[in-house]
């Protein structure tokens, strides 16, 4: 069945959004299965309308796509994730939050806080830097080295000394190797947090689920249990978001 103009535009948008790096015209045309001239003609309109941005000879997601992504994070992602977060909080007795990656850090978009931890600030809506919080650490650790640079630069702008960058890079590598980011006392002395990223099929981070509680409760046996619970929760959420398990009832 021949593709319509709408199909071709959507094919190009999807190719740009799903790519792990900015693509050239020839690469986009090849991925979308169309001639270069056809792809270029459609891309001109998509750039004009803000769906795609052009930087020299590369194409990347435009402002319209980014706005839609933020809206999806604040709406669909929260709705789909809420049952998983609630179950994890019930299992652990801890506060659970959901974060998504933004250009300067990770934004907290949902929180489940049990009454016993009412004294802990939930940080809902806050943008968190990588050098103080487990959530952004888990998300940025899933990126390649080049994509991490803006977050390292942002940390320095927020007071993290450039001389400590090597230690921060070491923490990122440890998080990538283990799959878990652990923070104890960096943001608040008595608070600890454990985070794990939810990844797409090509290992790009979608969001991070973070367990937050009193540092005194993160002893070794409890931490091992929390890791098991968190790994199961993030795997369930990954399956839900990828459509491989039944979704929640949105009615």
Phi, psi and omega in degrees: 000125181299145179280140176278172177299323179294317178302315182295320178296317180292324177300318180291318178299314180297320179297319180292313184293322185276347182291147179271005178199160176299138184251153174275167181304313183298321179293318179295315180299319180295315181294324182275352178070042180221164179293151180303317182297320179294315180298317181297316181300318180289320180298324178304315180290321180294322176294317181299324182272357176087007178283330180226145174251147176246128176238105187057245181251023178240154180240142180213167184303138181272180184296326180296315179298319181295320177296317179296323179297317179295321179295320179297320179297320184281345184240281185302314183297319179296315181297314182290330184273336188307315179299322179293317179297318182296317178298317180296320178295318179297320182290324188257339186074012183255166172282138181236133174231161181242132183230149174235152184279134173235173187303333184245002183166206180240133181264131176279117185249350175201150182216136167247114182238115178292151183305327183293342180251029181297340181283347180270128178296134184277341177063020180301128180087351182280149174261120188252137179275161185286338187275357180236341190230147184288324183302303178298328177299315180296320182289313183291329179298335180280351180273163174282173187300318182295320182288342179282337189306313180300328181285325175293319179295319179296322178299318179294322178294336180263015172108355178283121187296141178300331180293342181262008182299321181301320179293321179294319177298322178296319177297321179297317180293320178297318178296317179297319182291319185270335184087358182233141171250129181238127177236132179227108172081006181283315179276313176222135191301324186263005185251140174233155179213148179230128186228154177216136180277148171262122187251153174282180179298332178260025172066028173266140184286131175267312183198175175229141174254129185235133174263129183233135179196190178286136183303325181296341181267358181262049176287169187303312180298318180293320180298320178298318178294318179299320179297318179297315180296318182292319178299317179295319181294316181291327177292320177297318180293320177301316179296319179297314183288335179271356177082014181269355173228157180301138179279175179280159178282116184268001181287000000 
